[in-house]
Amino acid sequence: MTIDEIWSYAPEFNQPEANELSGYSVEATDGTIGHVDRQADESGMRHIVVDTGVWVFGKSVLVPVGVVAGIDTESQKITVACTREEIKSAPVFKTDRETLDPAYLSSVGTYYRSLPPRQPA
């Protein structure tokens, strides 16, 4: 992925930013990770914040939309092209201020770009 792709939806997703994704369940390649708490589409660094519930001790994680592998509006489910462990190992998300912090967003982008590419299922 290039630097822009990690923060952009894949071309096959028809205007996903027009859809309200809050509440959608989020599935990794090896199981559920939580649900979309909120999304950010306006900053040029598009991402979703996923509430992991008890899975990661009630924490939230910031996921760039470039790792979104599928959006099913009928079942309100998003799939991501990474594992639960990869999501859990991402840079720690603590507060909403980080969604505006260029250094934090850069570290998130670098982390997700470093993951091995996944083949479509």
C-alpha positions in Angstrom: 0.0 0.0 0.0 1.2 3.5 -0.7 0.8 6.3 1.9 -2.5 7.4 0.4 -4.0 4.0 0.1 -3.9 3.2 3.9 -6.2 6.2 4.5 -8.5 5.7 1.5 -11.2 3.1 0.8 -10.5 0.7 -2.0 -12.0 1.7 -5.3 -14.5 -1.1 -5.2 -16.4 0.5 -2.3 -18.9 2.9 -3.8 -18.8 6.0 -1.6 -18.6 4.3 1.8 -18.2 7.7 3.4 -21.8 8.4 2.4 -22.9 5.5 4.7 -23.1 5.9 8.4 -21.0 3.0 9.6 -21.4 3.5 13.4 -22.7 0.4 15.0 -21.5 -2.0 12.2 -19.8 -5.1 13.5 -16.1 -5.5 12.6 -14.6 -8.8 11.6 -10.9 -9.6 11.3 -9.7 -12.5 9.2 -9.9 -14.7 12.3 -12.9 -13.5 14.2 -14.9 -10.5 15.6 -13.0 -7.6 17.0 -15.9 -5.3 18.0 -18.1 -2.6 16.5 -17.6 0.8 14.8 -17.9 3.4 17.5 -17.4 6.3 15.0 -15.8 7.1 11.7 -13.8 10.0 10.4 -14.1 10.8 6.7 -13.3 14.4 6.4 -9.6 14.7 7.4 -8.0 13.0 4.4 -6.9 10.3 6.9 -10.0 8.3 6.9 -10.4 5.8 9.7 -12.8 4.0 11.9 -12.6 3.8 15.7 -13.6 0.3 16.8 -14.9 -0.4 20.3 -13.4 -3.8 21.2 -15.6 -4.4 24.2 -14.1 -6.9 26.6 -12.0 -8.5 23.9 -9.1 -6.0 24.5 -10.2 -5.0 28.0 -12.8 -2.4 26.9 -10.4 -0.4 24.7 -10.9 1.2 21.4 -8.6 0.9 18.4 -8.1 3.2 15.4 -8.2 1.4 12.1 -7.3 3.1 8.8 -10.0 2.4 6.1 -7.3 1.1 3.7 -7.4 -2.2 5.6 -11.2 -2.5 5.1 -11.7 -5.6 2.9 -15.5 -5.5 2.8 -18.6 -3.5 3.7 -21.9 -5.4 3.9 -24.6 -2.8 4.4 -27.4 -5.4 4.6 -25.9 -7.2 7.6 -24.1 -4.1 8.8 -20.7 -5.8 8.9 -17.2 -4.5 8.0 -14.4 -7.0 7.4 -10.7 -6.0 7.7 -7.7 -7.6 6.1 -5.8 -8.3 9.3 -5.9 -10.6 12.2 -7.2 -10.0 15.7 -3.6 -10.1 17.0 -2.5 -7.5 14.4 -5.3 -5.2 15.5 -4.5 -5.7 19.2 -0.8 -4.9 18.5 -1.5 -1.6 16.7 -0.4 1.7 18.3 -2.5 2.3 21.4 -5.5 4.6 21.0 -6.3 6.5 24.2 -8.3 9.7 23.4 -10.1 11.4 20.6 -7.2 14.0 20.5 -5.1 11.4 18.8 -7.4 11.4 15.8 -6.0 14.9 15.1 -2.4 14.2 16.1 -0.2 13.8 12.9 2.5 11.9 14.8 0.0 9.4 16.1 -1.7 9.0 12.8 1.6 8.6 11.1 2.6 5.8 13.5 -0.8 4.0 12.9 -0.3 4.3 9.1 3.3 3.0 9.3 2.1 0.1 11.4 -0.7 -1.0 9.1 1.4 -0.6 6.0 4.0 -2.9 7.5 1.5 -5.8 7.8 1.8 -8.6 5.2 -0.7 -8.3 2.4 -3.7 -10.6 2.6 -5.3 -12.5 -0.3 -9.0 -12.0 -0.8 -11.1 -14.8 0.6 
